[in-house]
Amino acid sequence: MPSLTPAHRITLSTLPREKAVAEKETSHDMDIAPRTINKSEFQVSEFILMGFPGIHEWQDWLSLPMALLYLLALGANPLILITISHEPALHQPMYQFLGVLAAVDIGLATTSMPKILAILWFDAKTISLPQCFAQMYAINIFMLMESGVFLCMAVDRYVAICYPLQYPFTVTEAFVIKATVSTVLRNGLLTIPVPILAAQRYYCSRNEIDHCLCSNLGVTSLACDDITINKLYQLVLAWFVAGCDMILVFASYALIIHSVLRLNSAEAVSKALSTCSSHLILILFFYTAVILISVTHLAGRKIPLIPVLLNVLHIVIPPSLNPMVYALRMQELKVGIQRVLGLGKYVSRK
Protein backbone atom coordinates (compact mmCIF):
# COMPACT_ATOMS: atom_id res chain seq x y z
CA MET A 1 0.00 0.00 0.00
CA PRO A 2 1.48 3.39 -0.97
CA SER A 3 2.34 5.69 1.87
CA LEU A 4 0.53 9.04 2.20
CA THR A 5 2.56 12.14 1.73
CA PRO A 6 2.17 15.08 4.18
CA ALA A 7 0.18 16.99 1.55
CA HIS A 8 -2.30 14.12 1.27
CA ARG A 9 -2.65 13.95 5.05
CA ILE A 10 -3.48 17.71 5.24
CA THR A 11 -6.07 17.37 2.46
CA LEU A 12 -7.80 14.42 4.13
CA SER A 13 -7.82 16.05 7.53
CA THR A 14 -9.47 19.22 6.22
CA LEU A 15 -12.29 17.35 4.45
CA PRO A 16 -14.44 16.75 7.58
CA ARG A 17 -13.99 20.34 8.62
CA GLU A 18 -15.04 21.71 5.21
CA LYS A 19 -18.00 19.33 5.20
CA ALA A 20 -19.12 20.61 8.61
CA VAL A 21 -18.84 24.22 7.50
CA ALA A 22 -20.81 23.48 4.32
CA GLU A 23 -23.57 21.73 6.31
CA LYS A 24 -23.71 24.66 8.75
CA GLU A 25 -24.06 27.18 5.91
CA THR A 26 -26.74 25.04 4.27
CA SER A 27 -28.71 24.77 7.49
CA HIS A 28 -28.36 28.54 8.00
CA ASP A 29 -29.69 29.21 4.49
CA MET A 30 -32.59 26.82 5.11
CA ASP A 31 -33.32 28.64 8.39
CA ILE A 32 -33.45 32.01 6.63
CA ALA A 33 -35.63 30.77 3.78
CA PRO A 34 -38.78 30.07 5.86
CA ARG A 35 -38.51 33.50 7.43
CA THR A 36 -38.47 35.10 3.99
CA ILE A 37 -41.35 32.93 2.84
CA ASN A 38 -43.36 33.67 5.99
CA LYS A 39 -42.89 37.41 5.61
CA SER A 40 -44.18 37.36 2.03
CA GLU A 41 -46.75 34.58 2.08
CA PHE A 42 -48.44 34.95 5.46
CA GLN A 43 -49.00 38.73 5.53
CA VAL A 44 -52.82 39.01 5.54
CA SER A 45 -54.40 41.01 2.73
CA GLU A 46 -57.77 41.67 4.37
CA PHE A 47 -59.49 41.70 7.73
CA ILE A 48 -62.78 40.07 8.71
CA LEU A 49 -65.09 42.10 10.97
CA MET A 50 -66.94 39.50 13.01
CA GLY A 51 -69.54 41.87 14.48
CA PHE A 52 -70.57 41.91 18.11
CA PRO A 53 -68.59 39.29 20.08
CA GLY A 54 -70.63 36.68 21.92
CA ILE A 55 -73.96 37.45 20.20
CA HIS A 56 -73.24 36.53 16.57
CA GLU A 57 -76.38 34.38 16.41
CA TRP A 58 -78.87 37.16 17.08
CA GLN A 59 -76.91 40.33 16.28
CA ASP A 60 -79.07 40.76 13.14
CA TRP A 61 -81.86 42.07 15.40
CA LEU A 62 -79.70 45.11 16.15
CA SER A 63 -79.76 46.15 12.51
CA LEU A 64 -83.27 47.67 12.64
CA PRO A 65 -82.68 50.20 15.46
CA MET A 66 -79.26 51.06 14.01
CA ALA A 67 -80.75 51.64 10.55
CA LEU A 68 -83.41 53.91 12.06
CA LEU A 69 -80.76 55.88 13.96
CA TYR A 70 -78.71 56.24 10.78
CA LEU A 71 -81.72 57.46 8.77
CA LEU A 72 -82.53 59.91 11.56
CA ALA A 73 -78.97 61.24 11.49
CA LEU A 74 -79.00 61.58 7.69
CA GLY A 75 -82.36 63.38 7.82
CA ALA A 76 -82.04 65.62 10.89
CA ASN A 77 -78.49 66.93 10.49
CA PRO A 78 -78.90 68.19 6.90
CA LEU A 79 -82.17 69.78 8.03
CA ILE A 80 -80.26 71.62 10.77
CA LEU A 81 -77.72 72.87 8.21
CA ILE A 82 -80.42 73.99 5.76
CA THR A 83 -82.37 75.77 8.51
CA ILE A 84 -79.33 77.66 9.82
CA SER A 85 -78.41 78.69 6.28
CA HIS A 86 -81.98 79.67 5.37
CA GLU A 87 -82.97 81.63 8.48
CA PRO A 88 -81.21 85.03 8.95
CA ALA A 89 -82.07 85.02 12.68
CA LEU A 90 -79.87 81.93 13.09
CA HIS A 91 -76.76 83.53 11.59
CA GLN A 92 -75.16 83.75 15.03
CA PRO A 93 -72.01 82.06 16.39
CA MET A 94 -73.98 79.68 18.62
CA TYR A 95 -75.96 78.32 15.66
CA GLN A 96 -72.94 78.38 13.35
CA PHE A 97 -71.10 76.08 15.75
CA LEU A 98 -74.21 73.93 15.82
CA GLY A 99 -74.00 73.73 12.02
CA VAL A 100 -70.38 72.57 12.28
CA LEU A 101 -71.46 69.93 14.79
CA ALA A 102 -74.18 68.73 12.38
CA ALA A 103 -71.61 68.39 9.57
CA VAL A 104 -69.30 66.40 11.88
CA ASP A 105 -72.21 64.13 12.88
CA ILE A 106 -72.98 63.40 9.22
CA GLY A 107 -69.34 62.46 8.64
CA LEU A 108 -69.16 60.29 11.77
CA ALA A 109 -72.33 58.38 10.90
CA THR A 110 -71.36 57.90 7.25
CA THR A 111 -67.89 56.50 7.97
CA SER A 112 -69.23 53.78 10.26
CA MET A 113 -72.90 52.91 9.77
CA PRO A 114 -72.88 51.65 6.14
CA LYS A 115 -70.26 49.01 6.98
CA ILE A 116 -72.06 47.97 10.18
CA LEU A 117 -75.34 47.51 8.29
CA ALA A 118 -73.54 45.64 5.50
CA ILE A 119 -72.17 43.21 8.09
CA LEU A 120 -75.55 42.69 9.74
CA TRP A 121 -77.64 42.49 6.55
CA PHE A 122 -75.40 41.02 3.84
CA ASP A 123 -72.69 39.30 5.90
CA ALA A 124 -70.13 41.54 4.14
CA LYS A 125 -67.49 41.08 6.82
CA THR A 126 -64.31 41.42 4.77
CA ILE A 127 -62.49 44.73 4.50
CA SER A 128 -59.15 45.43 2.83
CA LEU A 129 -56.25 46.78 4.84
CA PRO A 130 -56.26 50.25 3.16
CA GLN A 131 -60.03 50.58 3.68
CA CYS A 132 -59.65 49.51 7.30
CA PHE A 133 -56.91 52.04 8.01
CA ALA A 134 -58.91 54.78 6.23
CA GLN A 135 -61.96 54.02 8.38
CA MET A 136 -59.75 54.03 11.48
CA TYR A 137 -58.50 57.53 10.59
CA ALA A 138 -61.98 58.87 9.78
CA ILE A 139 -63.56 57.60 13.01
CA ASN A 140 -60.76 59.02 15.15
CA ILE A 141 -60.78 62.44 13.49
CA PHE A 142 -64.58 62.83 13.63
CA MET A 143 -64.73 61.75 17.28
CA LEU A 144 -62.06 64.30 18.20
CA MET A 145 -63.80 66.90 16.04
CA GLU A 146 -66.99 66.38 18.03
CA SER A 147 -65.04 66.98 21.24
CA GLY A 148 -63.42 70.10 19.76
CA VAL A 149 -66.77 71.55 18.63
CA PHE A 150 -68.23 71.00 22.10
CA LEU A 151 -65.30 73.00 23.48
CA CYS A 152 -65.96 75.84 20.99
CA MET A 153 -69.63 75.88 21.98
CA ALA A 154 -68.71 75.96 25.67
CA VAL A 155 -66.40 78.95 25.11
CA ASP A 156 -69.13 80.69 23.12
CA ARG A 157 -71.65 80.27 25.97
CA TYR A 158 -69.05 81.28 28.58
CA VAL A 159 -68.32 84.60 26.87
CA ALA A 160 -72.01 85.23 26.11
CA ILE A 161 -73.14 84.75 29.73
CA CYS A 162 -70.13 85.88 31.75
CA TYR A 163 -69.06 88.79 29.50
CA PRO A 164 -72.22 89.82 27.60
CA LEU A 165 -70.96 93.30 26.71
CA GLN A 166 -67.77 91.99 25.09
CA TYR A 167 -69.51 89.06 23.38
CA PRO A 168 -70.44 90.79 20.06
CA PHE A 169 -66.86 91.97 19.62
CA THR A 170 -65.14 88.77 20.78
CA VAL A 171 -67.15 85.91 19.29
CA THR A 172 -67.53 87.07 15.71
CA GLU A 173 -67.90 85.23 12.42
CA ALA A 174 -64.12 85.42 12.00
CA PHE A 175 -63.73 83.79 15.44
CA VAL A 176 -66.03 80.94 14.38
CA ILE A 177 -64.00 80.35 11.20
CA LYS A 178 -60.65 80.45 13.02
CA ALA A 179 -61.89 78.13 15.78
CA THR A 180 -63.30 75.65 13.25
CA VAL A 181 -60.16 75.63 11.07
CA SER A 182 -57.94 75.24 14.15
CA THR A 183 -60.02 72.30 15.37
CA VAL A 184 -59.85 70.60 11.96
CA LEU A 185 -56.07 71.09 11.67
CA ARG A 186 -55.41 69.96 15.25
CA ASN A 187 -57.39 66.76 14.97
CA GLY A 188 -56.45 66.04 11.37
CA LEU A 189 -52.71 66.27 12.00
CA LEU A 190 -52.68 64.52 15.39
CA THR A 191 -54.73 61.60 14.05
CA ILE A 192 -52.43 60.87 11.06
CA PRO A 193 -50.00 58.67 13.10
CA VAL A 194 -52.83 56.33 14.17
CA PRO A 195 -53.34 54.58 10.78
CA ILE A 196 -49.67 54.97 9.84
CA LEU A 197 -48.49 53.14 12.95
CA ALA A 198 -51.18 50.48 12.46
CA ALA A 199 -50.13 49.96 8.81
CA GLN A 200 -46.50 49.43 9.87
CA ARG A 201 -47.38 46.41 12.00
CA TYR A 202 -46.92 42.88 10.65
CA TYR A 203 -50.17 40.87 10.46
CA CYS A 204 -48.99 37.30 9.93
CA SER A 205 -51.76 34.90 10.94
CA ARG A 206 -55.05 36.05 12.47
CA ASN A 207 -57.29 38.44 10.56
CA GLU A 208 -60.62 38.14 12.41
CA ILE A 209 -61.56 41.27 14.41
CA ASP A 210 -64.19 40.91 17.15
CA HIS A 211 -65.73 44.26 16.27
CA CYS A 212 -68.03 45.96 13.77
CA LEU A 213 -65.45 48.66 13.01
CA CYS A 214 -61.72 49.01 12.47
CA SER A 215 -60.82 50.35 15.88
CA ASN A 216 -57.13 51.04 16.43
CA LEU A 217 -56.55 48.64 19.32
CA GLY A 218 -58.86 46.01 17.85
CA VAL A 219 -56.84 45.89 14.63
CA THR A 220 -53.35 46.15 16.11
CA SER A 221 -54.11 43.39 18.64
CA LEU A 222 -53.86 40.99 15.65
CA ALA A 223 -50.28 42.05 14.89
CA CYS A 224 -47.44 39.57 15.38
CA ASP A 225 -44.90 42.21 16.41
CA ASP A 226 -44.76 44.72 19.26
CA ILE A 227 -47.67 47.21 19.45
CA THR A 228 -46.54 49.21 22.49
CA ILE A 229 -46.11 52.39 20.42
CA ASN A 230 -49.68 52.01 19.08
CA LYS A 231 -51.14 51.67 22.57
CA LEU A 232 -49.14 54.61 23.91
CA TYR A 233 -50.12 56.94 21.07
CA GLN A 234 -53.80 56.00 21.33
CA LEU A 235 -53.65 56.67 25.06
CA VAL A 236 -51.97 60.04 24.55
CA LEU A 237 -54.42 60.99 21.80
CA ALA A 238 -57.47 60.06 23.86
CA TRP A 239 -56.47 61.57 27.18
CA PHE A 240 -54.37 64.53 26.05
CA VAL A 241 -56.65 65.85 23.30
CA ALA A 242 -60.12 64.68 24.37
CA GLY A 243 -59.13 64.86 28.05
CA CYS A 244 -58.01 68.49 27.78
CA ASP A 245 -61.19 69.33 25.89
CA MET A 246 -63.28 67.69 28.60
CA ILE A 247 -61.52 69.58 31.41
CA LEU A 248 -61.91 72.94 29.64
CA VAL A 249 -65.57 72.25 28.78
CA PHE A 250 -66.54 71.41 32.35
CA ALA A 251 -64.47 74.33 33.68
CA SER A 252 -66.36 76.68 31.33
CA TYR A 253 -69.76 75.43 32.45
CA ALA A 254 -68.72 75.54 36.10
CA LEU A 255 -67.86 79.23 35.65
CA ILE A 256 -71.12 79.78 33.78
CA ILE A 257 -73.21 78.21 36.56
CA HIS A 258 -71.28 80.19 39.19
CA SER A 259 -71.91 83.42 37.29
CA VAL A 260 -75.60 82.63 36.65
CA LEU A 261 -76.34 81.86 40.29
CA ARG A 262 -75.09 85.32 41.25
CA LEU A 263 -77.77 87.01 39.13
CA ASN A 264 -80.58 88.69 41.03
CA SER A 265 -83.24 88.06 38.42
CA ALA A 266 -84.89 84.64 38.52
CA GLU A 267 -86.00 85.10 34.91
CA ALA A 268 -82.42 85.77 33.78
CA VAL A 269 -81.21 82.67 35.65
CA SER A 270 -83.90 80.53 34.04
CA LYS A 271 -83.12 81.85 30.55
CA ALA A 272 -79.37 81.32 30.92
CA LEU A 273 -79.74 77.79 32.26
CA SER A 274 -82.27 76.97 29.55
CA THR A 275 -79.79 78.08 26.89
CA CYS A 276 -77.01 75.91 28.32
CA SER A 277 -79.11 72.88 29.27
CA SER A 278 -79.21 71.42 25.76
CA HIS A 279 -75.42 71.72 25.48
CA LEU A 280 -74.91 70.13 28.90
CA ILE A 281 -77.16 67.15 28.12
CA LEU A 282 -75.16 66.21 25.02
CA ILE A 283 -71.77 67.01 26.54
CA LEU A 284 -72.45 64.86 29.59
CA PHE A 285 -73.57 61.98 27.37
CA PHE A 286 -70.53 62.31 25.08
CA TYR A 287 -67.83 62.44 27.76
CA THR A 288 -69.54 59.91 30.04
CA ALA A 289 -69.46 57.47 27.14
CA VAL A 290 -65.77 58.24 26.52
CA ILE A 291 -64.93 57.46 30.16
CA LEU A 292 -67.04 54.27 30.18
CA ILE A 293 -65.41 53.01 26.98
CA SER A 294 -61.94 53.62 28.44
CA VAL A 295 -62.80 51.84 31.69
CA THR A 296 -64.60 48.88 30.13
CA HIS A 297 -61.79 48.39 27.63
CA LEU A 298 -59.64 47.22 30.56
CA ALA A 299 -62.15 44.42 31.17
CA GLY A 300 -62.52 43.71 27.46
CA ARG A 301 -60.87 40.28 27.63
CA LYS A 302 -63.39 39.03 30.20
CA ILE A 303 -66.49 40.66 28.69
CA PRO A 304 -65.55 41.71 25.12
CA LEU A 305 -69.14 42.62 24.15
CA ILE A 306 -69.43 45.60 26.51
CA PRO A 307 -66.61 47.82 25.14
CA VAL A 308 -67.55 46.96 21.54
CA LEU A 309 -71.24 47.75 22.12
CA LEU A 310 -70.43 50.99 23.93
CA ASN A 311 -68.02 52.00 21.19
CA VAL A 312 -70.61 51.43 18.46
CA LEU A 313 -73.37 53.21 20.42
CA HIS A 314 -71.03 56.13 21.05
CA ILE A 315 -70.59 56.48 17.29
CA VAL A 316 -74.24 55.83 16.33
CA ILE A 317 -76.27 57.70 18.97
CA PRO A 318 -74.75 61.25 19.01
CA PRO A 319 -75.35 61.95 15.28
CA SER A 320 -79.06 61.18 15.76
CA LEU A 321 -79.44 62.53 19.30
CA ASN A 322 -77.72 65.90 18.88
CA PRO A 323 -80.11 67.45 16.31
CA MET A 324 -83.17 66.15 18.16
CA VAL A 325 -82.14 67.71 21.48
CA TYR A 326 -81.27 71.06 19.91
CA ALA A 327 -84.43 71.13 17.77
CA LEU A 328 -86.65 70.44 20.77
CA ARG A 329 -84.97 72.73 23.32
CA MET A 330 -83.91 75.78 21.26
CA GLN A 331 -87.02 77.76 20.36
CA GLU A 332 -85.53 79.84 17.53
CA LEU A 333 -84.16 76.73 15.83
CA LYS A 334 -87.45 74.91 16.34
CA VAL A 335 -89.39 77.73 14.67
CA GLY A 336 -86.84 77.90 11.84
CA ILE A 337 -87.19 74.17 11.16
CA GLN A 338 -90.96 74.47 11.04
CA ARG A 339 -90.67 77.29 8.51
CA VAL A 340 -88.27 75.30 6.32
CA LEU A 341 -90.68 72.35 6.39
CA GLY A 342 -93.51 74.62 5.29
CA LEU A 343 -95.22 74.78 8.66
CA GLY A 344 -94.71 78.54 9.10
CA LYS A 345 -98.40 79.39 8.70
CA TYR A 346 -99.30 76.85 11.35
CA VAL A 347 -96.69 78.32 13.71
CA SER A 348 -97.92 81.91 13.18
CA ARG A 349 -101.52 80.89 13.87
CA LYS A 350 -100.41 79.22 17.05
Secondary structure, DSSP 4 states (H G I P E B T S, - for coil): -PPPPHHHHHHHHHHHHHHHHHHHHHHHHHHHHHHHHHHHHSS-SEEEE--STT-TTTGGGGHHHHHHHHHHHHHHHHHHHHHHHH-GGG-SHHHHHHHHHHHHHHHHHHHHHHHHHHHHHH---EEEHHHHHHHHHHHHHHHHHHHHHHHHHHHHHHHHHH-TTTHHHHS-HHHHHHHHHHHHHHHHHHHTHHHHHHHTS---S--EESSSS--HHHHHTT-SS--HHHHHHHHHIIIIIIHHHHHHHHHHHHHHHHHHHT-S-HHHHHHHHHHHHHHHHHHHHHHHHHHHHHHHHHTTTTSTHHHHHHHHHHHHHHHHHHHHHHHHH-HHHHHHHHHHTT-HHHHHH-
